[in-house]
Amino acid sequence: MSFLGFGSRPQPTSAQKIAAAEQELEMVTDMFNRLTESCRKKCLPTDYREGELNKGESVCLDRCVGKFFEVNMKISEFMQSQQQNAMAGGGSGRIGGFGA
Amino acid sequence: MKDFMTMYSNLVQNCFNDCINDFTSKAVSAKENSCVTNCATKFMKASERLGMRFQEANAAMMQGGGAPGK
């Protein structure tokens, strides 16, 4: 039986799902653009003597992507632990966790 | 379309900044010209490669050790 009367369970509507997917796509695109900018700055020398990527540059780009992702994960873990600490230690009473 | 325009203006700005530093003449010199061509070619190749690696890494992250705390 439903405790919430007419509210029932909050099922995400298809409009909400689309909005979430759009937001995620935007995040991924933004991340890709930032990655491109950083890795190009770090891996491609600016004298452009040739149009081809040479071996060193290619390897540098590959590693750059890997490291960018790793840093991304590290920071995400760090932020999560910070948030958990703030919730555990910040208030004396326990407040219902957000997200978690 | 918006992404394409962003990429285009980025490309112009980056290659201009990296290749054009001498304003003693009004015309784009042959050296500057080849620098710009190489810059644009290399930029596209790098984007392509980065895109491929990005997709791989993203897919690996999604199904593999993605976000332990969910």
Backbone of each chain as nested JSON, in Angstrom:
{
  "chains": [
    {"id": "A", "residues": [
      {"number": 1, "name": "MET", "atoms": {"N": [0.833, -1.216, 0.0], "CA": [0.0, 0.0, 0.0], "C": [0.858, 1.254, 0.0]}},
      {"number": 2, "name": "SER", "atoms": {"N": [0.354, 2.284, -0.573], "CA": [1.137, 3.504, -0.694], "C": [0.997, 4.359, 0.561]}},
      {"number": 3, "name": "PHE", "atoms": {"N": [2.116, 4.734, 1.138], "CA": [2.1, 5.598, 2.322], "C": [1.946, 7.061, 1.924]}},
      {"number": 4, "name": "LEU", "atoms": {"N": [2.276, 7.352, 0.759], "CA": [2.354, 8.766, 0.369], "C": [1.134, 9.215, -0.407]}},
      {"number": 5, "name": "GLY", "atoms": {"N": [0.058, 8.52, -0.245], "CA": [-1.157, 8.922, -0.947], "C": [-0.924, 8.989, -2.442]}},
      {"number": 6, "name": "PHE", "atoms": {"N": [-1.289, 10.109, -3.003], "CA": [-1.214, 10.228, -4.465], "C": [0.217, 10.388, -4.968]}},
      {"number": 7, "name": "GLY", "atoms": {"N": [1.146, 10.684, -4.065], "CA": [2.521, 10.924, -4.515], "C": [3.157, 9.699, -5.133]}},
      {"number": 8, "name": "SER", "atoms": {"N": [2.89, 8.549, -4.583], "CA": [3.522, 7.283, -4.965], "C": [5.046, 7.435, -5.065]}},
      {"number": 9, "name": "ARG", "atoms": {"N": [5.696, 6.572, -5.812], "CA": [7.152, 6.667, -5.887], "C": [7.578, 7.709, -6.903]}},
      {"number": 10, "name": "PRO", "atoms": {"N": [8.62, 8.493, -6.588], "CA": [9.057, 9.476, -7.573], "C": [9.817, 8.813, -8.719]}},
      {"number": 11, "name": "GLN", "atoms": {"N": [9.12, 8.401, -9.72], "CA": [9.75, 7.845, -10.915], "C": [10.214, 8.993, -11.795]}},
      {"number": 12, "name": "PRO", "atoms": {"N": [11.477, 8.955, -12.226], "CA": [11.896, 10.036, -13.12], "C": [11.102, 9.992, -14.427]}},
      {"number": 13, "name": "THR", "atoms": {"N": [10.573, 11.117, -14.785], "CA": [9.843, 11.174, -16.053], "C": [10.841, 11.123, -17.2]}},
      {"number": 14, "name": "SER", "atoms": {"N": [10.346, 10.893, -18.393], "CA": [11.271, 10.815, -19.526], "C": [11.924, 12.171, -19.78]}},
      {"number": 15, "name": "ALA", "atoms": {"N": [11.187, 13.254, -19.47], "CA": [11.776, 14.587, -19.64], "C": [12.964, 14.762, -18.704]}},
      {"number": 16, "name": "GLN", "atoms": {"N": [12.823, 14.268, -17.482], "CA": [13.93, 14.372, -16.523], "C": [15.117, 13.527, -16.96]}},
      {"number": 17, "name": "LYS", "atoms": {"N": [14.801, 12.362, -17.496], "CA": [15.877, 11.491, -17.975], "C": [16.636, 12.148, -19.103]}},
      {"number": 18, "name": "ILE", "atoms": {"N": [15.886, 12.789, -20.009], "CA": [16.531, 13.471, -21.134], "C": [17.404, 14.606, -20.62]}},
      {"number": 19, "name": "ALA", "atoms": {"N": [16.873, 15.349, -19.636], "CA": [17.645, 16.464, -19.085], "C": [18.933, 15.957, -18.453]}},
      {"number": 20, "name": "ALA", "atoms": {"N": [18.842, 14.831, -17.728], "CA": [20.036, 14.263, -17.087], "C": [21.047, 13.814, -18.127]}},
      {"number": 21, "name": "ALA", "atoms": {"N": [20.551, 13.174, -19.184], "CA": [21.446, 12.703, -20.239], "C": [22.119, 13.883, -20.931]}},
      {"number": 22, "name": "GLU", "atoms": {"N": [21.348, 14.942, -21.151], "CA": [21.916, 16.134, -21.795], "C": [23.003, 16.748, -20.935]}},
      {"number": 23, "name": "GLN", "atoms": {"N": [22.734, 16.79, -19.638], "CA": [23.72, 17.363, -18.73], "C": [24.993, 16.536, -18.716]}},
      {"number": 24, "name": "GLU", "atoms": {"N": [24.817, 15.209, -18.751], "CA": [25.986, 14.348, -18.742], "C": [26.812, 14.522, -20.015]}},
      {"number": 25, "name": "LEU", "atoms": {"N": [26.094, 14.604, -21.131], "CA": [26.789, 14.802, -22.405], "C": [27.583, 16.099, -22.382]}},
      {"number": 26, "name": "GLU", "atoms": {"N": [26.97, 17.127, -21.805], "CA": [27.649, 18.426, -21.73], "C": [28.906, 18.334, -20.867]}},
      {"number": 27, "name": "MET", "atoms": {"N": [28.795, 17.586, -19.762], "CA": [29.954, 17.406, -18.879], "C": [31.084, 16.685, -19.585]}},
      {"number": 28, "name": "VAL", "atoms": {"N": [30.718, 15.629, -20.318], "CA": [31.746, 14.853, -21.019], "C": [32.407, 15.695, -22.097]}},
      {"number": 29, "name": "THR", "atoms": {"N": [31.588, 16.451, -22.842], "CA": [32.135, 17.322, -23.883], "C": [33.085, 18.345, -23.293]}},
      {"number": 30, "name": "ASP", "atoms": {"N": [32.671, 18.93, -22.182], "CA": [33.496, 19.937, -21.524], "C": [34.818, 19.334, -21.07]}},
      {"number": 31, "name": "MET", "atoms": {"N": [34.727, 18.134, -20.513], "CA": [35.941, 17.454, -20.06], "C": [36.871, 17.188, -21.234]}},
      {"number": 32, "name": "PHE", "atoms": {"N": [36.277, 16.726, -22.334], "CA": [37.094, 16.439, -23.512], "C": [37.792, 17.696, -24.021]}},
      {"number": 33, "name": "ASN", "atoms": {"N": [37.059, 18.819, -24.044], "CA": [37.664, 20.054, -24.526], "C": [38.813, 20.499, -23.634]}},
      {"number": 34, "name": "ARG", "atoms": {"N": [38.621, 20.354, -22.329], "CA": [39.698, 20.749, -21.417], "C": [40.897, 19.823, -21.563]}},
      {"number": 35, "name": "LEU", "atoms": {"N": [40.608, 18.535, -21.727], "CA": [41.697, 17.564, -21.915], "C": [42.484, 17.878, -23.182]}},
      {"number": 36, "name": "THR", "atoms": {"N": [41.753, 18.161, -24.267], "CA": [42.424, 18.477, -25.535], "C": [43.353, 19.668, -25.367]}},
      {"number": 37, "name": "GLU", "atoms": {"N": [42.839, 20.701, -24.722], "CA": [43.641, 21.904, -24.57], "C": [44.898, 21.62, -23.749]}},
      {"number": 38, "name": "SER", "atoms": {"N": [44.722, 20.933, -22.612], "CA": [45.874, 20.66, -21.747], "C": [46.902, 19.793, -22.445]}},
      {"number": 39, "name": "CYS", "atoms": {"N": [46.44, 18.699, -23.054], "CA": [47.385, 17.748, -23.631], "C": [48.09, 18.351, -24.837]}},
      {"number": 40, "name": "ARG", "atoms": {"N": [47.384, 19.172, -25.6], "CA": [48.036, 19.796, -26.736], "C": [49.124, 20.756, -26.257]}},
      {"number": 41, "name": "LYS", "atoms": {"N": [48.801, 21.528, -25.224], "CA": [49.796, 22.455, -24.691], "C": [51.013, 21.716, -24.173]}},
      {"number": 42, "name": "LYS", "atoms": {"N": [50.772, 20.553, -23.557], "CA": [51.882, 19.853, -22.924], "C": [52.682, 18.997, -23.903]}},
      {"number": 43, "name": "CYS", "atoms": {"N": [52.037, 18.502, -24.951], "CA": [52.698, 17.512, -25.803], "C": [53.172, 18.03, -27.153]}},
      {"number": 44, "name": "LEU", "atoms": {"N": [52.526, 19.058, -27.674], "CA": [52.91, 19.502, -29.013], "C": [53.764, 20.757, -28.939]}},
      {"number": 45, "name": "PRO", "atoms": {"N": [55.03, 20.669, -29.378], "CA": [55.866, 21.87, -29.431], "C": [55.312, 22.842, -30.465]}},
      {"number": 46, "name": "THR", "atoms": {"N": [55.531, 24.118, -30.255], "CA": [54.827, 25.111, -31.06], "C": [55.603, 25.573, -32.286]}},
      {"number": 47, "name": "ASP", "atoms": {"N": [56.643, 24.832, -32.7], "CA": [57.35, 25.313, -33.891], "C": [56.824, 24.686, -35.193]}},
      {"number": 48, "name": "TYR", "atoms": {"N": [56.01, 23.648, -35.098], "CA": [55.295, 23.077, -36.258], "C": [56.163, 22.927, -37.497]}},
      {"number": 49, "name": "ARG", "atoms": {"N": [57.238, 22.162, -37.357], "CA": [58.086, 21.935, -38.526], "C": [57.447, 20.91, -39.464]}},
      {"number": 50, "name": "GLU", "atoms": {"N": [56.537, 20.112, -38.949], "CA": [55.843, 19.154, -39.815], "C": [54.407, 19.005, -39.338]}},
      {"number": 51, "name": "GLY", "atoms": {"N": [53.544, 18.534, -40.264], "CA": [52.138, 18.396, -39.923], "C": [51.797, 17.085, -39.246]}},
      {"number": 52, "name": "GLU", "atoms": {"N": [52.666, 16.097, -39.428], "CA": [52.395, 14.78, -38.836], "C": [52.712, 14.773, -37.348]}},
      {"number": 53, "name": "LEU", "atoms": {"N": [51.983, 13.932, -36.629], "CA": [52.35, 13.693, -35.239], "C": [53.54, 12.745, -35.25]}},
      {"number": 54, "name": "ASN", "atoms": {"N": [54.624, 13.097, -34.583], "CA": [55.717, 12.124, -34.531], "C": [55.497, 11.172, -33.358]}},
      {"number": 55, "name": "LYS", "atoms": {"N": [56.385, 10.202, -33.258], "CA": [56.183, 9.127, -32.289], "C": [56.102, 9.65, -30.85]}},
      {"number": 56, "name": "GLY", "atoms": {"N": [57.048, 10.516, -30.535], "CA": [57.087, 11.054, -29.173], "C": [55.809, 11.797, -28.821]}},
      {"number": 57, "name": "GLU", "atoms": {"N": [55.334, 12.59, -29.767], "CA": [54.113, 13.355, -29.52], "C": [52.916, 12.427, -29.332]}},
      {"number": 58, "name": "SER", "atoms": {"N": [52.841, 11.373, -30.166], "CA": [51.723, 10.438, -30.067], "C": [51.715, 9.751, -28.704]}},
      {"number": 59, "name": "VAL", "atoms": {"N": [52.878, 9.268, -28.302], "CA": [52.965, 8.587, -27.002], "C": [52.607, 9.559, -25.883]}},
      {"number": 60, "name": "CYS", "atoms": {"N": [53.093, 10.782, -26.011], "CA": [52.788, 11.79, -24.997], "C": [51.289, 12.014, -24.894]}},
      {"number": 61, "name": "LEU", "atoms": {"N": [50.608, 12.119, -26.037], "CA": [49.158, 12.337, -26.028], "C": [48.432, 11.172, -25.36]}},
      {"number": 62, "name": "ASP", "atoms": {"N": [48.848, 9.947, -25.714], "CA": [48.217, 8.766, -25.122], "C": [48.353, 8.77, -23.6]}},
      {"number": 63, "name": "ARG", "atoms": {"N": [49.548, 9.021, -23.152], "CA": [49.782, 9.023, -21.7], "C": [49.045, 10.163, -21.037]}},
      {"number": 64, "name": "CYS", "atoms": {"N": [48.985, 11.273, -21.745], "CA": [48.305, 12.454, -21.203], "C": [46.838, 12.141, -20.912]}},
      {"number": 65, "name": "VAL", "atoms": {"N": [46.181, 11.443, -21.841], "CA": [44.769, 11.086, -21.637], "C": [44.629, 10.193, -20.406]}},
      {"number": 66, "name": "GLY", "atoms": {"N": [45.499, 9.185, -20.311], "CA": [45.454, 8.277, -19.173], "C": [45.62, 9.005, -17.854]}},
      {"number": 67, "name": "LYS", "atoms": {"N": [46.581, 9.903, -17.818], "CA": [46.856, 10.627, -16.575], "C": [45.731, 11.594, -16.243]}},
      {"number": 68, "name": "PHE", "atoms": {"N": [45.179, 12.199, -17.268], "CA": [44.07, 13.136, -17.04], "C": [42.917, 12.406, -16.355]}},
      {"number": 69, "name": "PHE", "atoms": {"N": [42.615, 11.204, -16.848], "CA": [41.531, 10.413, -16.254], "C": [41.866, 10.017, -14.824]}},
      {"number": 70, "name": "GLU", "atoms": {"N": [43.124, 9.64, -14.626], "CA": [43.516, 9.215, -13.284], "C": [43.366, 10.358, -12.29]}},
      {"number": 71, "name": "VAL", "atoms": {"N": [43.825, 11.529, -12.704], "CA": [43.699, 12.699, -11.833], "C": [42.226, 13.0, -11.583]}},
      {"number": 72, "name": "ASN", "atoms": {"N": [41.433, 12.851, -12.615], "CA": [39.994, 13.061, -12.49], "C": [39.401, 12.172, -11.392]}},
      {"number": 73, "name": "MET", "atoms": {"N": [39.775, 10.885, -11.431], "CA": [39.281, 9.939, -10.421], "C": [39.772, 10.317, -9.031]}},
      {"number": 74, "name": "LYS", "atoms": {"N": [41.069, 10.655, -8.956], "CA": [41.663, 10.992, -7.652], "C": [40.931, 12.166, -7.019]}},
      {"number": 75, "name": "ILE", "atoms": {"N": [40.714, 13.201, -7.823], "CA": [40.068, 14.399, -7.283], "C": [38.633, 14.082, -6.875]}},
      {"number": 76, "name": "SER", "atoms": {"N": [37.987, 13.249, -7.679], "CA": [36.611, 12.891, -7.357], "C": [36.537, 12.124, -6.035]}},
      {"number": 77, "name": "GLU", "atoms": {"N": [37.488, 11.19, -5.828], "CA": [37.545, 10.465, -4.558], "C": [37.834, 11.413, -3.405]}},
      {"number": 78, "name": "PHE", "atoms": {"N": [38.774, 12.319, -3.638], "CA": [39.136, 13.289, -2.608], "C": [37.927, 14.133, -2.202]}},
      {"number": 79, "name": "MET", "atoms": {"N": [37.199, 14.616, -3.187], "CA": [36.039, 15.462, -2.893], "C": [34.978, 14.676, -2.135]}},
      {"number": 80, "name": "GLN", "atoms": {"N": [34.813, 13.403, -2.506], "CA": [33.826, 12.581, -1.802], "C": [34.205, 12.39, -0.351]}},
      {"number": 81, "name": "SER", "atoms": {"N": [35.514, 12.129, -0.116], "CA": [35.93, 11.91, 1.273], "C": [35.806, 13.206, 2.077]}},
      {"number": 82, "name": "GLN", "atoms": {"N": [36.102, 14.336, 1.43], "CA": [35.942, 15.626, 2.103], "C": [34.494, 15.828, 2.521]}},
      {"number": 83, "name": "GLN", "atoms": {"N": [33.611, 15.505, 1.609], "CA": [32.197, 15.706, 1.874], "C": [31.733, 14.814, 3.021]}},
      {"number": 84, "name": "GLN", "atoms": {"N": [32.248, 13.556, 3.004], "CA": [31.876, 12.64, 4.08], "C": [32.398, 13.13, 5.421]}},
      {"number": 85, "name": "ASN", "atoms": {"N": [33.648, 13.627, 5.438], "CA": [34.201, 14.18, 6.676], "C": [33.378, 15.34, 7.179]}},
      {"number": 86, "name": "ALA", "atoms": {"N": [33.008, 16.214, 6.271], "CA": [32.229, 17.389, 6.654], "C": [30.905, 16.959, 7.254]}},
      {"number": 87, "name": "MET", "atoms": {"N": [30.343, 15.911, 6.722], "CA": [29.05, 15.461, 7.231], "C": [29.197, 14.747, 8.569]}},
      {"number": 88, "name": "ALA", "atoms": {"N": [30.262, 13.946, 8.707], "CA": [30.448, 13.189, 9.941], "C": [30.878, 14.102, 11.083]}},
      {"number": 89, "name": "GLY", "atoms": {"N": [31.829, 15.004, 10.81], "CA": [32.395, 15.794, 11.884], "C": [31.794, 17.182, 12.039]}},
      {"number": 90, "name": "GLY", "atoms": {"N": [31.221, 17.694, 11.0], "CA": [30.763, 19.086, 10.993], "C": [29.699, 19.373, 12.042]}},
      {"number": 91, "name": "GLY", "atoms": {"N": [28.593, 18.68, 11.995], "CA": [27.513, 18.936, 12.945], "C": [27.523, 17.895, 14.046]}},
      {"number": 92, "name": "SER", "atoms": {"N": [27.09, 18.262, 15.278], "CA": [27.054, 17.281, 16.358], "C": [25.949, 16.264, 16.112]}},
      {"number": 93, "name": "GLY", "atoms": {"N": [24.838, 16.742, 15.632], "CA": [23.736, 15.839, 15.339], "C": [23.913, 15.234, 13.967]}},
      {"number": 94, "name": "ARG", "atoms": {"N": [23.276, 14.144, 13.764], "CA": [23.378, 13.534, 12.44], "C": [22.264, 14.079, 11.554]}},
      {"number": 95, "name": "ILE", "atoms": {"N": [22.685, 14.612, 10.456], "CA": [21.721, 15.154, 9.515], "C": [21.603, 14.182, 8.348]}},
      {"number": 96, "name": "GLY", "atoms": {"N": [20.432, 14.024, 7.882], "CA": [20.24, 13.106, 6.759], "C": [21.177, 13.447, 5.62]}},
      {"number": 97, "name": "GLY", "atoms": {"N": [21.906, 12.449, 5.138], "CA": [22.918, 12.709, 4.118], "C": [22.303, 13.092, 2.785]}},
      {"number": 98, "name": "PHE", "atoms": {"N": [22.95, 13.993, 2.11], "CA": [22.529, 14.312, 0.746], "C": [23.196, 13.339, -0.197]}},
      {"number": 99, "name": "GLY", "atoms": {"N": [22.508, 12.938, -1.164], "CA": [23.113, 12.057, -2.166], "C": [23.502, 10.725, -1.564]}},
      {"number": 100, "name": "ALA", "atoms": {"N": [24.651, 10.649, -1.005], "CA": [25.243, 9.457, -0.383], "C": [24.761, 8.147, -0.972]}}
    ]},
    {"id": "B", "residues": [
      {"number": 1, "name": "MET", "atoms": {"N": [27.114, 22.046, -34.576], "CA": [27.533, 23.275, -35.288], "C": [28.271, 24.214, -34.347]}},
      {"number": 2, "name": "LYS", "atoms": {"N": [27.734, 24.349, -33.139], "CA": [28.378, 25.215, -32.156], "C": [29.768, 24.684, -31.814]}},
      {"number": 3, "name": "ASP", "atoms": {"N": [29.849, 23.35, -31.658], "CA": [31.138, 22.731, -31.357], "C": [32.136, 22.981, -32.471]}},
      {"number": 4, "name": "PHE", "atoms": {"N": [31.634, 22.903, -33.703], "CA": [32.504, 23.113, -34.851], "C": [33.055, 24.538, -34.854]}},
      {"number": 5, "name": "MET", "atoms": {"N": [32.196, 25.505, -34.583], "CA": [32.645, 26.896, -34.564], "C": [33.641, 27.143, -33.441]}},
      {"number": 6, "name": "THR", "atoms": {"N": [33.388, 26.507, -32.283], "CA": [34.324, 26.653, -31.164], "C": [35.687, 26.113, -31.548]}},
      {"number": 7, "name": "MET", "atoms": {"N": [35.683, 24.934, -32.196], "CA": [36.94, 24.322, -32.6], "C": [37.654, 25.201, -33.615]}},
      {"number": 8, "name": "TYR", "atoms": {"N": [36.865, 25.722, -34.547], "CA": [37.439, 26.577, -35.593], "C": [38.121, 27.805, -34.99]}},
      {"number": 9, "name": "SER", "atoms": {"N": [37.445, 28.473, -34.08], "CA": [38.041, 29.689, -33.53], "C": [39.229, 29.366, -32.635]}},
      {"number": 10, "name": "ASN", "atoms": {"N": [39.166, 28.217, -31.948], "CA": [40.321, 27.773, -31.169], "C": [41.527, 27.545, -32.05]}},
      {"number": 11, "name": "LEU", "atoms": {"N": [41.254, 26.902, -33.168], "CA": [42.319, 26.573, -34.117], "C": [42.976, 27.843, -34.647]}},
      {"number": 12, "name": "VAL", "atoms": {"N": [42.137, 28.796, -35.051], "CA": [42.673, 30.067, -35.556], "C": [43.517, 30.743, -34.49]}},
      {"number": 13, "name": "GLN", "atoms": {"N": [42.966, 30.814, -33.283], "CA": [43.671, 31.528, -32.234], "C": [45.001, 30.863, -31.882]}},
      {"number": 14, "name": "ASN", "atoms": {"N": [44.965, 29.519, -31.725], "CA": [46.184, 28.821, -31.34], "C": [47.256, 28.922, -32.41]}},
      {"number": 15, "name": "CYS", "atoms": {"N": [46.872, 28.672, -33.659], "CA": [47.873, 28.687, -34.716], "C": [48.383, 30.097, -34.974]}},
      {"number": 16, "name": "PHE", "atoms": {"N": [47.507, 31.069, -34.836], "CA": [47.966, 32.448, -34.984], "C": [48.991, 32.775, -33.9]}},
      {"number": 17, "name": "ASN", "atoms": {"N": [48.642, 32.461, -32.658], "CA": [49.547, 32.772, -31.553], "C": [50.884, 32.058, -31.68]}},
      {"number": 18, "name": "ASP", "atoms": {"N": [50.842, 30.791, -32.13], "CA": [52.082, 30.02, -32.184], "C": [52.933, 30.362, -33.398]}},
      {"number": 19, "name": "CYS", "atoms": {"N": [52.3, 30.755, -34.5], "CA": [53.057, 30.903, -35.749], "C": [53.38, 32.339, -36.127]}},
      {"number": 20, "name": "ILE", "atoms": {"N": [52.522, 33.261, -35.753], "CA": [52.699, 34.629, -36.247], "C": [53.251, 35.51, -35.134]}},
      {"number": 21, "name": "ASN", "atoms": {"N": [54.522, 35.809, -35.221], "CA": [55.139, 36.627, -34.18], "C": [55.912, 37.822, -34.738]}},
      {"number": 22, "name": "ASP", "atoms": {"N": [55.967, 37.888, -36.054], "CA": [56.81, 38.911, -36.66], "C": [55.944, 39.885, -37.441]}},
      {"number": 23, "name": "PHE", "atoms": {"N": [55.893, 41.132, -37.003], "CA": [55.019, 42.102, -37.671], "C": [55.822, 43.161, -38.422]}},
      {"number": 24, "name": "THR", "atoms": {"N": [56.961, 42.759, -38.941], "CA": [57.739, 43.698, -39.758], "C": [57.221, 43.739, -41.192]}},
      {"number": 25, "name": "SER", "atoms": {"N": [56.349, 42.792, -41.53], "CA": [55.763, 42.816, -42.867], "C": [54.284, 42.51, -42.755]}},
      {"number": 26, "name": "LYS", "atoms": {"N": [53.517, 43.027, -43.704], "CA": [52.073, 42.858, -43.62], "C": [51.641, 41.481, -44.125]}},
      {"number": 27, "name": "ALA", "atoms": {"N": [52.344, 40.997, -45.146], "CA": [51.961, 39.721, -45.739], "C": [52.382, 38.558, -44.847]}},
      {"number": 28, "name": "VAL", "atoms": {"N": [51.598, 37.479, -44.915], "CA": [51.981, 36.251, -44.218], "C": [53.12, 35.599, -44.989]}},
      {"number": 29, "name": "SER", "atoms": {"N": [54.249, 35.43, -44.344], "CA": [55.42, 34.901, -45.051], "C": [55.243, 33.42, -45.358]}},
      {"number": 30, "name": "ALA", "atoms": {"N": [56.106, 32.906, -46.245], "CA": [56.027, 31.491, -46.612], "C": [56.247, 30.612, -45.384]}},
      {"number": 31, "name": "LYS", "atoms": {"N": [57.154, 31.043, -44.534], "CA": [57.455, 30.275, -43.326], "C": [56.24, 30.244, -42.408]}},
      {"number": 32, "name": "GLU", "atoms": {"N": [55.627, 31.4, -42.245], "CA": [54.431, 31.465, -41.397], "C": [53.31, 30.627, -41.992]}},
      {"number": 33, "name": "ASN", "atoms": {"N": [53.234, 30.688, -43.298], "CA": [52.187, 29.937, -43.993], "C": [52.332, 28.432, -43.764]}},
      {"number": 34, "name": "SER", "atoms": {"N": [53.54, 27.933, -43.911], "CA": [53.726, 26.486, -43.72], "C": [53.532, 26.134, -42.245]}},
      {"number": 35, "name": "CYS", "atoms": {"N": [53.918, 27.04, -41.373], "CA": [53.704, 26.798, -39.942], "C": [52.214, 26.65, -39.644]}},
      {"number": 36, "name": "VAL", "atoms": {"N": [51.415, 27.538, -40.227], "CA": [49.969, 27.49, -39.993], "C": [49.368, 26.202, -40.55]}},
      {"number": 37, "name": "THR", "atoms": {"N": [49.815, 25.823, -41.758], "CA": [49.309, 24.571, -42.349], "C": [49.648, 23.382, -41.468]}},
      {"number": 38, "name": "ASN", "atoms": {"N": [50.918, 23.319, -41.058], "CA": [51.324, 22.219, -40.186], "C": [50.571, 22.238, -38.873]}},
      {"number": 39, "name": "CYS", "atoms": {"N": [50.381, 23.426, -38.35], "CA": [49.677, 23.575, -37.078], "C": [48.261, 23.01, -37.181]}},
      {"number": 40, "name": "ALA", "atoms": {"N": [47.554, 23.392, -38.253], "CA": [46.174, 22.937, -38.428], "C": [46.123, 21.427, -38.629]}},
      {"number": 41, "name": "THR", "atoms": {"N": [47.036, 20.903, -39.472], "CA": [47.064, 19.457, -39.713], "C": [47.317, 18.699, -38.419]}},
      {"number": 42, "name": "LYS", "atoms": {"N": [48.309, 19.176, -37.697], "CA": [48.685, 18.492, -36.468], "C": [47.565, 18.565, -35.439]}},
      {"number": 43, "name": "PHE", "atoms": {"N": [46.923, 19.709, -35.396], "CA": [45.804, 19.9, -34.462], "C": [44.71, 18.874, -34.727]}},
      {"number": 44, "name": "MET", "atoms": {"N": [44.36, 18.686, -35.994], "CA": [43.309, 17.73, -36.336], "C": [43.725, 16.304, -35.981]}},
      {"number": 45, "name": "LYS", "atoms": {"N": [44.975, 15.979, -36.294], "CA": [45.456, 14.628, -35.987], "C": [45.439, 14.382, -34.49]}},
      {"number": 46, "name": "ALA", "atoms": {"N": [45.871, 15.394, -33.749], "CA": [45.912, 15.249, -32.292], "C": [44.498, 15.096, -31.732]}},
      {"number": 47, "name": "SER", "atoms": {"N": [43.545, 15.885, -32.267], "CA": [42.159, 15.786, -31.799], "C": [41.614, 14.388, -32.035]}},
      {"number": 48, "name": "GLU", "atoms": {"N": [41.911, 13.869, -33.226], "CA": [41.448, 12.539, -33.586], "C": [41.979, 11.495, -32.606]}},
      {"number": 49, "name": "ARG", "atoms": {"N": [43.29, 11.578, -32.387], "CA": [43.917, 10.606, -31.483], "C": [43.377, 10.751, -30.064]}},
      {"number": 50, "name": "LEU", "atoms": {"N": [43.282, 11.984, -29.606], "CA": [42.77, 12.215, -28.255], "C": [41.338, 11.709, -28.127]}},
      {"number": 51, "name": "GLY", "atoms": {"N": [40.539, 11.937, -29.177], "CA": [39.157, 11.458, -29.162], "C": [39.081, 9.953, -29.003]}},
      {"number": 52, "name": "MET", "atoms": {"N": [39.942, 9.25, -29.727], "CA": [39.949, 7.791, -29.636], "C": [40.348, 7.342, -28.243]}},
      {"number": 53, "name": "ARG", "atoms": {"N": [41.418, 7.904, -27.726], "CA": [41.885, 7.511, -26.391], "C": [40.861, 7.89, -25.331]}},
      {"number": 54, "name": "PHE", "atoms": {"N": [40.231, 9.025, -25.536], "CA": [39.23, 9.493, -24.577], "C": [38.074, 8.507, -24.504]}},
      {"number": 55, "name": "GLN", "atoms": {"N": [37.609, 8.072, -25.656], "CA": [36.504, 7.108, -25.687], "C": [36.884, 5.821, -24.985]}},
      {"number": 56, "name": "GLU", "atoms": {"N": [38.093, 5.341, -25.277], "CA": [38.548, 4.112, -24.634], "C": [38.587, 4.263, -23.124]}},
      {"number": 57, "name": "ALA", "atoms": {"N": [39.198, 5.357, -22.677], "CA": [39.335, 5.565, -21.231], "C": [37.965, 5.735, -20.581]}},
      {"number": 58, "name": "ASN", "atoms": {"N": [37.087, 6.428, -21.271], "CA": [35.746, 6.667, -20.738], "C": [34.973, 5.353, -20.62]}},
      {"number": 59, "name": "ALA", "atoms": {"N": [35.077, 4.519, -21.64], "CA": [34.391, 3.227, -21.612], "C": [34.95, 2.359, -20.496]}},
      {"number": 60, "name": "ALA", "atoms": {"N": [36.29, 2.369, -20.355], "CA": [36.915, 1.567, -19.305], "C": [36.47, 2.044, -17.929]}},
      {"number": 61, "name": "MET", "atoms": {"N": [36.342, 3.355, -17.783], "CA": [35.946, 3.905, -16.489], "C": [34.502, 3.535, -16.169]}},
      {"number": 62, "name": "MET", "atoms": {"N": [33.64, 3.56, -17.187], "CA": [32.222, 3.289, -16.975], "C": [31.983, 1.857, -16.494]}},
      {"number": 63, "name": "GLN", "atoms": {"N": [32.665, 0.9, -17.141], "CA": [32.352, -0.49, -16.807], "C": [33.332, -1.091, -15.822]}},
      {"number": 64, "name": "GLY", "atoms": {"N": [34.535, -0.551, -15.745], "CA": [35.559, -1.111, -14.876], "C": [35.484, -0.57, -13.459]}},
      {"number": 65, "name": "GLY", "atoms": {"N": [36.565, 0.033, -13.013], "CA": [36.616, 0.523, -11.629], "C": [35.909, 1.845, -11.449]}},
      {"number": 66, "name": "GLY", "atoms": {"N": [34.782, 1.997, -12.112], "CA": [34.073, 3.271, -12.043], "C": [33.509, 3.559, -10.665]}},
      {"number": 67, "name": "ALA", "atoms": {"N": [33.869, 4.715, -10.145], "CA": [33.318, 5.274, -8.907], "C": [32.922, 4.216, -7.857]}},
      {"number": 68, "name": "PRO", "atoms": {"N": [33.852, 3.838, -6.973], "CA": [33.572, 2.807, -5.985], "C": [32.379, 3.15, -5.089]}},
      {"number": 69, "name": "GLY", "atoms": {"N": [32.224, 4.403, -4.723], "CA": [31.115, 4.789, -3.841], "C": [29.807, 4.957, -4.577]}},
      {"number": 70, "name": "LYS", "atoms": {"N": [29.762, 4.568, -5.793], "CA": [28.617, 4.688, -6.696], "C": [28.284, 6.136, -6.988]}}
    ]}
  ]
}
